[in-house]
Amino acid sequence: MKTKSPESFLFTSLLKLVLGEQAAYVFGILLDHKRLTLPQLQKMCKMKMSAVKKSLVSLLQLECAVYFEETNFITDKSQTYYSSSFSGCYKFLYANAIINDIHRDYGELHAAIVQQVLVNGHLTTGEYLKNVDGAAQAEETEKAFSILVLEKWLVPIDELHFQSKYDLFHKVYQQQTAIFNAENKGKVISQAKKLQVIKEETRRKHQQLMGEDKVRSRLFQSDSSSMFQKVNPDIPLTFSLDRYLKRLRSLHFASEARHKVGEISSRIYALILNRLEAKSADVENPELRLEKYLANVGQSGVGLDPRVVEQIRGRYELKDQERGMNITVSEVYKELVRNGEKFGVTIASVKNTIADPSLEFGRKRKTDDHSNGFPGVKKVKIEVDEVLERLGSHDSDDENEHDDPDNPDPRIMSTLMQHLKLLAADPKFPFLAETDLGQFHVPYTRLSPILAKHVFKQYVKAIIGPDALKVLNCIEDKRLTDEKAVSKLVLMKEASVRNILSRLLRFNIIELQEIPKTQDRSAMRSVYAFRFKPQPAIEMFKKSILFNMGEVLEKLEQYKKQNKILLDKVNREDVKGREQELLLPSELKQLEQYYEYESTWITKLGRLRTAIDVFEFLTA
């Protein structure tokens, strides 16, 4: 699997640790051949049918595979096809981070519930309550389930959940094609017009099919005696990867704001993101995915039109400004009072972080009589002293005041407004956008690709050097330029620029284009120009990171096999907790080295995974 694709190498290595070698091998075969029936899969795997079926059940349950039942209308026979799915693989990849985030935000009980859901793939409330003792504990568990469902961390599953999305789309397309041909039999219609009508009907029917929510109406039970909404104990729930991707997006936005704007502003920004997170648009755009499907159907797939992509992005930018997605200073203040401590920011820490002259210090002072002929210098000194004096007096006055959400301090409101304006000040990196006077929204759709490109450039700077970033920015600014022009613009020697360009080409970060100067297109007389396209470069870099993550897992597995005898001894029941007594000094040293090695490589895996957060999910 290592030589086939980075995704295959990483996910088969991951599934080998979680489900075993057989399930990982079956997943790899499905990933390579895209779509197989059970007999075809068994033939490819060269395993017993019972083993293939067991592996498929595990993969389907954990969302690492999907199925689709296709009916032949001529023979009236149905055939089930199986395909690989990355949803479950990403849940395993982020499992530790997911559980830690839930534990930090909600508590140990909620984290335990999410952990069980991740391990089993899906779970009903009734099944989980069977292992809970006591009525009080059962009520707490039901309340925890209710909170997780209301916050959209757990979502109900229906009959379409385990089916292939593309196969569902293709079925709708075939149905609409058959309906159109039957209704227009004998009519002369151009192929272009026919395809356009079928695509429109397919788009409408597919959106209607995927938008149906038959389960959600039965998700909660009506119980007048309960203080909270109880989840239906018979409906299976699964963890929502889309919801967690929103959390990752918020974390990366807040982290970048800390580097660009400052510590206090970034924490206020994290508060805003936390408030809007659940209501924000999905990270993965389902409308764009549907348009990609539609662009590749018919007799000749022409690919996705860039204008269609821009239209979809425009619609999603408007969704970012919808009612409920805007936030005002008073709402930020209430959120600060309610949840500020969780994000490391309080009213006291916000005070006096930005001096606002318009609030109290806007009055012009008269010229001081004791200026000694230097009114400007003396005036500045007196104003600064007065500002500091007033700030100190405000601090002393406010020490005994309580933070009241209904009666906020005007100075705090003014400071918060300045922080919001600071976050919205840079048009090239708009953390916030001012919709109306005093109203702000988070431009998720605009900011995500900007962040991805910025992070990619920072990796270029770290790996190749600051001069490489300077050259890359120059090429991007000029769109298409040659070596001499770059060296003049960046004020570097041609030899240095040539060396940097060769390294950028080696990493596929820039593209090379030959521009002939003669009619015979002689290479000796040609000029070579360079251009930078972010999407292909980021895609190549993402694949490199996926491969490196696979190598990290492979190294961990190899080192574990090398220390198998020692680890088996440590995991014995009679040895657990008594390692210092029962193990030899050399074994204790070897065990310490093993744990250090494991900790080092798991840390590296986490750092690589942070890059995947951006390059896999925030580039569209």
N, C-alpha and C positions, 0 to 999 in steps of 0.2 A: 504493500500500500504506500510505502514511502516514496516510490518513484512515480506514482500515478497522478496525484494532485495534492496540494497542501491541505485541502479540506479533508480528503480521504485519510491522509496520514494522521492529522490531528484527531479527528473524531473516532477513527478506529482505535487509536491509542487510548483515547479517553474511555470508550465503551469497553475496551479490554479490561480496564481497571474496575469498571462498574458492573458490567454484565457478564464478563468472561470472554474467552477467545472465540467461541462459536458464534455468539451474537454479534461480536465485532466483525467477524469474517462475513456473516450474512449481510450486515449493513454495508460493508465494503463492496460486495457483489451488487447489491441494489443501487448503490451510488454510481458504480461504473456503467451499469446497463440501463439505468433510468427507470425501466418499467418491465416487470416480469410476472408471469403467473407462477403458481406454486410448483408445478412440475418443471418449468424452466429453471426456477431458482434452485430446486433440488439437484437438477442436472449440472448446473454451474458450480454449486458448492461441493458436490460429490460427498454429501453427508446423508445420513439416514433421514427418512421423511419425518420421523418423530422428532429428531433433533432440530430440523429446520422449522417445524411447526412451533416447538417450544421457543426457539429464538425469535420467531416472528411475533408470537404472542407478547413476549417481553418488549420487543421493539415498538409494537403498536400501542401497548399500554403506556409506555413512557414517551410517546410521541416522537420516536426516532424513525418511524416508518408510518406510511399512510396506505390506504387501499382504495380501490374503486371497482365496483361491480358493473361490468359492461354487458349489455344484452344484445345479441345478434338478432335483428328483427326478421331475418329470413329463416333461420333455423330455430328461433325462439329459445336459444340456449344462452345461459349467462356464464361469464368468465370473470374471475376476480384477479385484478392486477395489483401488484404491490410496488411501492416506490419509497425511496429514502426521504427523510424529513430532518431538517436541522433544528427544529424547535426544541425537541427534547435534549439534543446535544448541547445547545446553548444553555438550557436550564441546568444541566450537570456542570457545565463550565463555570457558571456563575453561582452555583448552589451555596457555597460558603459565604459569599458576599451577600446573597439574598437573605440568608438566615441571620447574619450579623446585623443587617439593616433593619429587618423586622424586629429583632430583639431590642435594638437601640430605640426604635420609635414607638413600639407598642408593649413589649415585655416578653418574658420567658414563655408564657403559655402560648402566645400568638406565634412565636418562633417555632415552638414544638409542633404546632398544627401545620405550619408551612413546611416544616421538615418532613412530616409524615406524608403530606400531599406530594412533595417532590420525590420521595422514595417510591411511593406507590403509583405515581402518575396521576391518579384521580382518587377522590375519597368522598363518601357521603358523611353528613353530620351524624347520622344514626350509627354508622359503623365505628366512628371515632368514639362516640359516647358509650359504647359497650365496654370499653376499657377504662372508663372513668368511675371512680368510687365516690359515693355520697351525692346528695341532692344539691348541696351548695357548690361543690366542684363542678357538677354537671351544668348548673346554671351559669357559672363563670365561663365554662367552655363554650356554651351556646352563645353567650354574649361576645366572646372572642371571635367565633365564626361570623356572627352578624357584623362586627366591625370590619373584619377582613373582606367580607362580601360587599359591604357598603362603600369601602374605600377602593374596591375593584381589584384587590390583590388576588382574590379567589373568584373565579367566574364559572357559571354552569356550562356543562358540555351537552351537546345535542347529537343527533345522528350525522350531521355534516362535519363534526369536529375531527374525526379520524379519516376523513376522505380527502383525496387529492384535490387541491383547489384548481389546478389546471384541467384535470379530467372533468370536474364539475362544469367549468366554463366550456370545455369542448363539447360536452353533451348538450348544453343549452344552445350552442352555436349550430350543432347538427339539427336539433329540433327546429330552430328558427329557419334554417335553410330548407328543410322538408316542408314546413308550413308555407313559406314564400313560394316554393316551386308548385305546390298544390293550388294555391290561390291564383297564381299568374300563369297557369298552364295555357299554352297557345299564344301568349302575348310575346311581342318582340321587345325585349328590354336589354339595354347595354349591360355588359359585365360590370362596369364600374358602378352604374346605378344600382344594380342588383346587390353588389357587395356592400354598398353604402347603407342600403335599407336593412339588410340582414345584420350588419354590425350594430346599427342603432337599436334594433329590436333585441339583439343579444345583450347589449350593454344594459338596457332597461330591465330585461328579465333576470339577468345575473345579479344586478344590484338589488332587485326585489327579493331574489332567493337568499342572498347573503344577509340581507337586512331583516329577514324574518326572525322574530325572537319568541318562539313558542314557549320556551322554558322559563324565561324571566317573569312571565305573568304568574307562574306557580312557584317562584323562588322563595317567597316569604309566606309564612302562615299567619293567619289572623288570630291573635290571642290577646283578648282584652285584659287578662290578668297579668300579662307580662309588661315590664317597663321598657322593653326593647323589641324590635322585630326579630322573630325567630326564623331561622333558615329551615326550609323544608328538609326533613331528615332523609328523604328518599332521592333527592336530586344530587347526582355526582358533581363534585367541584374540582377544578384543576387550577394550578397557579398560572396567572396571566403574565406571560413574558412581555407582552406589549406594555403592561403597567410598569414593570421593572425597567424597561427601556426608557420610559419617561423619567424615572428616578435617575438613571445614569446620565440622561441629557441634562437634568437640573444640576447634578454634581459637577459636570464638566463646565457648564455655563458659569456656575458660581466660582469654580476654581480659576477659570480664565479671568473673571472679573477681579479676583484678588490680585492677580498679576498686573492687570491693566489699570485698575482704578484705585484699589486700596483695600485694607483689611475690613474696616467698618462698613464701607459701601458694599463690599462683597457679601458680608453677613446679612445686611438688610436685603440685598438681592436674593440671597438664599431663602429668606423669609417669604419674599414675594413668589419665588418659584415654588416653594412648598405649598403655598395657598392655591396656586393655579394649576398645580401638577396634574391632579386627577381629572380636571376638566379640559386639559389641553389636548390638541390633536395627536393622534398616534404618530410614533416615530417612523414606522413603516407605512407608506402611503398606499392604501388599498386601491384608490382610484388610479394611481400611476401603474400599479401592478396589472389592473384590468386593461389599461390602454396598451401595455406591452403585449398582453395576450392577443388583443384585437389587431395589433399591428402585424402579427405574424400568422394570420389566417388567410385563407383564400388561395387562389392558384399561384400567386406570386406575392410573398410577404415583402413589403417594402421597408420594414423597420419603423421605429417610432419617430414621428415627426417632432423636431425640436419645438415647433410652435405649439403643439399639443402639450408638451411638458411645461412650457411657460404659462399656458392657460391654466393648467392644473395648479401650478405654483401660485399663480395669482389668486385663484379661488381659495387656496389654503392660507394665503396671507390675509385675506379678508376674514377667514374663520378665526385667525389669531386675534382679530379686533372685535369679535362678536360680543354681544351683551353677556356679562358674567366673566369675560376674560380681561376687562379693564380694571384698573385698581387706582384708587386715589390716596392722597396723603393720610386722610383720616383712617382709611382701612389699613394702611401700613402701620399706623400708630396702634390700632387695636390689635393687630397681629403681633406687634412688638411686645405689647403688654402681656398677651396670651402665651406666645410661644418663643419669646425672645431668648430666654435662658437656654433653651434646647439648642439654639444656634450660636450661643456664645455672645449675644448682644443684648444689652438692656438699655433702659432709659438713661441711666447714669453714664454708661459708656458712650452713648450717642451725643450727650451734651457737649457743646463747645468743640465738636470735631471739625466743624466748618464755620468760620466767622462770617456772619451775614450782615454787612454794613447797612442794608436797607431797613433792618428791623428797628435797631435802637441807635445806631451810630451814624445815621445818614445826615444829621444836622451839621451844617457848616459852622465851624468855630470862627470866632472873630480873631483877628491878628493879635497875638500876645504883645503887650507893651514891652516885655523883657526879652525881646528877640535879639537885641544887640546888633541890629542890622542884618540878621540872617533869619528872616521870618520863615522861609521854607523849611530849614533844618529844624528849627525850634518847634514848628507846628507839627511836623511828623512825629517828633519825640513825644510831644504832649498827647497827641491822639493815640499813639500806641500805649502809652501809660494809662490813659483813660480806659481804653478797651480792656486791658489786662485787669484794671481795677474793677471794672463793671463785671467782667467774667468771674472774678473772684467773689464779688459780692453776691452774684446770682447763685454760685455754688453753695455759699454759706446759707443763703435764704432757702434753698431748695432741699437742704439736707433732711429736714423733718417733713417734707411734703410727700404725699403718697401719689403714685401714678394712677390717675383716674381716667379710664377710657372715654368717659362721657365729657369730661372737662379737661382736655389736653392743654398743656402749657404752649402758648403761641411760639415761644422760642424753640421748643422741641419740634413743633410742626414746621417751622421755617427751616430748621436744620435738616429734617427729613426730606423736605422739598428740594433742598440743595443737593442732597445725596442722589435723589431720583434724577434730577437734571444732569448731574455728573455722569450717571450711568447711561443717559440718553444723549450725551454731548457728542460722542464720536460717530459720525455717519458711516465710517468704514467698519466699525465694530459696535453696532447698536444693541447693547444689552437691553435697553428699554427704548420704546418709541412713544412720543407724546401724541396721543390720539386727538385730544381736545385740551383746552386750558385746564391744567391740573389733573388730567386723566392720562394714565400710561398703560401700555400693554407690552408683553414680551413677544418680540417678533421671531417666534420659533422657526418658521419656515425660512426666513432670510438669514438668521444667525447660524443655523446648523452647518450649511456648506462653508460659510466664512470661517467658522471655528475649525472644521476639518482641514481646510487648506492651511490655516495658520499653524495648526499642530504639525502638519506634514513638513512645513518649512522649518519649524523648530527642530524636527528630527534631522533634516538636512544639515542644519547649522551644527548640531551636536555630533553628527557622524562624519561629515566631510570638512566642516569648518565655517567660520563666519564669512570668509571670502566667497565660499560657494553660495551662501545665501545672497550675498550682494550681487553676484553674477546672475543667479536665478531670478531675482527681482528685476534686474535690468532686462533680461530676455522676456520676462512676462510683460513688462511695461512697453517694450518696443514690438511685441508680438512676433516679429520675424526679423532677426538681425544676424550679422556675421561676426566673426571673431575680432576683427579690427575695430568695429564699431563698439563692441562690448568693452574691449580694453581701454578705449578712449573715454567711455562713459564712466567706468568704474575706477579709472585712474590707476590701472595696474599694468604690469609688463605683459606683453603678448605671450611670453613663455609660461607665465603663471596662469594666465587666463586659459591657455591651451591645455594645461595640465588639469585645471578644474573642469573644463568642458569635457575632457575625456573621461573623468570620473563620473560626472553627471550622466553622460551617455552610457557608461558601463552599468549604472544603476537604473537605466531606463527612465530617468527623471525628465530629460529633455529629448526632443526629436530632432533628427538631422534631415535637412532638405537640400537637394542639389539644384542649383540655379544655373543653367548653361548660358554662356555668353556668345556662343557661335552657333551657326545653323547646323553644323555637323555634331553638336552636343559633345564636343570633346571634353573629357574629364580634366585634361590639363588646363583648360581655359575656364573651367566652371568655378563658381563661388558656392561655398557651403554655408547655409544659414541654419539658425537654431530657433526652435519654438518650444514653448512650455504648455502642455495640456494637463491640468490637474487630475482629471478623472483617471486616465490610463496610468499615470504615475502613482497615484494613491492606490489603485487596484493592484499594481505590481508590488508595492510596498506592503500592502495588506497580506498578500499571499506569502511574502517572505516572513512576516511575523507569525502567520499561522503555521508555517513550516517550523519555525524556531520553537513555537509552543509545543508542537509534536515532538521535537527533539528533547525538550525539557522533560516531558512525560516519559519518553523512552529512556533517558538517562536515569530517572528516578526508579523505573522498573528494573533496569539492569543492576543498579546499585542495591536494590532490595533483594534481587536474586543472589548477589554476591554475599549478602549477609543473612541468607535464609536460615541457616542453622542457629545463629545467635538470636534472630527475631522469633523463631519458633520456641526457643528456650525461654525468652522473656515473656511470651504470651501464654505460657503455661499457668494454670490456676495456682499451683503451689509456689510459683516464683513471683507472681504479681505482688508488688508492694514490698518485696523482700530482696530486691536486686542487690543492694549493698552487702547483704549477708551471703547470698548464694552464688553470686557471680565472681569470677576471678578478676583481679585488677586489670589484666589485659583485656578481658571481655567488657569491663566497665568503660575502659578507654575507647574500645572499638564502638560501643553503643553510643557514647558521647559524640564520636566522630560521625556516626551515621545520622544522628539527630541534627547535628550542625549542617551536614551536607543536605539533608532533606529540607531544612529550614531555608537554606540559601537558595536552592532551586525552586522552592515554592514561591519565595519572594520574587524571583526572576519571572516566574509564570504569571504572577499577579501584575507585574509591571507591563509585560507583553499584552496581557489581557486588557489593560487600560487603553492601550493603543487601538485594540480591536473595537472597543466601545465607540470610538470616534470614526475609524475608517470603514467599519462594517455598517453602522447604523445611522451616522450623521452626515453622510456624503450626499445623499439624494436631495 
